């Protein structure tokens, strides 16, 4: 299924806007189209938005960018905050990994969201990665065009 990525990203973002008091900045190209599974792409964005909200500092900012690439699209979700320690960054996509106790949001967080996001992105044939420093974290998702579109 061909999806207009801007509309899907904005829909996923809007689900969070009414429940948070964080500045959300979006820079999403208006004409990005990818052949992919709408619900899977939206689920990844929702997981990353939820994660960003949990770990954004008070009066912080979440920045969502998306642009077209020759083979699909790139989506980045960045949040301000304490970041992820270098010791934890390679483990954050592991199932049940919760990292530094200071980053654990609240009871009920089982460390599955990023693992699920990675699994979905891999099913779509894409890639997900994270970079972090002491002031922010950015997740990058590459969504390829799936010409056969067997995910529709």
Buried (B, 14 or more C-beta within 10 A) or exposed (E): EEBBBBEBBBEBBEEBEEEEEBEBEEEBEEEBBBBBBBBBBBBBBBBBBBBBBBBBEEEBBBBBBBEBEEEBBBBBBBBBBBBBEEEBBEEBBBEEBBBEEEBEEEEEEEBBBBBBBBBBBEEBBBBBBBBBEEEBBBBBBBBBBBEEEEBE
